[in-house]
Amino acid sequence: MNQGDDFPGERRRIAVTGGAGFIGSHTVVALYEAGYAPVIVDDLRNSSDEVLSKIEGLIGASIEFYSVDCGDISSLSQLFAAPIHGAIHFAADKSVGESVNEPEQYFANNLGSMARWIAALRHHGVQHLVFSSSCTVYGEPTLLPVDEKAPQQEATSPYGYTKQAGEQLLRYVHAASSADAASSADAASSADATSKPQQAMGIALLRYFNPIGAHPSAAIGELPIGTPANLVPFLTQAAAGLRDELVVFGNNYPTADGTCVRDYLHVCDLAEAHVAALAHLERTPGDIDIFNLGSGSGHSVLDVIRTFEAATGVAVPHRIGPRRAGDVVSVYAAADKAADILGWRTKRSLHVALADAWRWQQQL
Ligand code: UD1
């Protein structure tokens, strides 16, 4: 169990916004397994309260849960009534296509609610924050694999813009919170001061590549509402006969087989990266840093189909269709920084991730 000065004899509370979502739910389980007390803040706009009971079944304990938008601070007084050791901010809308049609919604949720939530964390002196960013900030990289120093490209969708702006907001917040900490240290060192100096908020910006798969128990996984936009949920639905066929978006790209290349990683590996990022912030209080989270390997769409068929023995009905607007050709991570500093790298293969995604699809 992870015990600290502020929480003697107790698990440290970690507020997880979007904790009922795909990556959030797996991270809540990983946090609990690592000895923390995850607390979920999720208005369930894109998930379901069944996820809560599944998580509780997996960990064998009940979870503190607030069914509200993380920006609705007036409904969260109970959350802030007890100390919060850290926060992981997942809550966001995440459909690239939808964001093009509903930009106001993406700005309001991904930036407006986020800003109110972060201000509340700062107000309550929360010292560790992990932010859910995306490799989308790199756009079409000029060098592969792409490392954290690669220049960002202008966002091609409101969704991508909100990830860039969310990172930038947190850089400003880090600077402001460091300035607050410096002035409180000055005050504490003056003769009449009795208060403990304030600590700057430490922040980890995590740039995810393509998370796929599901918990091996098949109790939790990805629950797309309506027609899935992402490859793996569409593929598993096509394999299950729920869709006529998977359309491969283009096979005339400049890649080995003509289809786009991405870095797919198992959601349980990604969940463990959040625990590693939190541990890193505990070791280096007040720090801010960026980490790519990917496997380091690129796979084409046809590779994914073939690997799925080999892992499950189930054929994927598919055909080649036109390109999808806005797709980058090829992007995969240089993941060495996360390995060197967080001590994290992916452990589960594409084969395992697709087998787990299929087990999840079958039980749905
Ligand atoms: C993008 C973002 C990612 C973001 C995600 C949110 C990039 C590089 N990645 O992922 O950061 O979190 O959106 O949704 O910007 N495909 C098909 N047929 C389908 C569906 C997908 O061929 O029916 C192909 C796509 O063309 C792509 C690959 O599968 O080459 C993966 O697509 P998808 O799962 O949608 O993820 P990205 O677009 O890579």
Residues whose N, C-alpha, C, O or C-beta is under 5 A from the ligand:
A	BS01	UD1	K94 S95 V96 S134 C135 T136 Y208 F209 A229 N230 L231 V232 F234 V247 V248 F249 C260 R262 V301 R324 D327 V328 V331
